[in-house]
Amino acid sequence: MHRTLSLVALALCLPISGHAFDKGVAIVTSPDATNIQTGTEVRRDLMGECIVKLPSESQLVPVTTAVDTFLHKIDGTPKEDYVSVWTSTIQIGYQVRQRYLYVISTNGVGQGAAPQTKEVTAQVFQAELVASDASESQRFYIGTTRVRFNATAQEAETSVKKRAAARLRELQANVCPN
């Protein structure tokens, strides 16, 4: 029993990233004196999560870039030229509170100890990248099909701000109750 409790303490003290477990299960094995594989299984299950803090729309700052691209049949005319195609992105960062249930059990011959459980709460930072959508633009060129592009930085920024505000409204539904 003392061995199991020390393993529980060890497992809870180790910083374990979300990718350290294969589907939430880690197994540590070692042969005992008779060369029989015994081990400890540590399982981590996500019990729930909610958003602790979201940024406001005024805190979102777009990053706008342009790439000069050679386009054919700009706006349906025979004009072909290099044009600045603008894109804009906003990174939305927020804090998430996650509740995990750790279950630690021993495997092997003669190991009849009951599994140990521990619930742990952690706060992590998550980020999402929102990009502008050129389909909202009035400008287009014709390649094999009609393709829209943002011709100005303002078009790209307006598009990404609208999309980021919509994503913030979606995330608002997952905010933690006080």
Secondary structure, 3 states (H helix, E strand, C coil): CHHHHHHHHHHHHCCCCCCCCECCEEEEEEECCCCCEEEEEEEEEEEEEEEEECCCHHHCCCEEEEEEEEECCECCCCCCEEEEEEEEEEEEEEEEEEEEEEEEEEECCCCCCCCEEEEEEEEEEEEEEEECCHHHCCCEEECCCEEECECCHHHHHHHHHHHHHHHHHHHHCCECCC
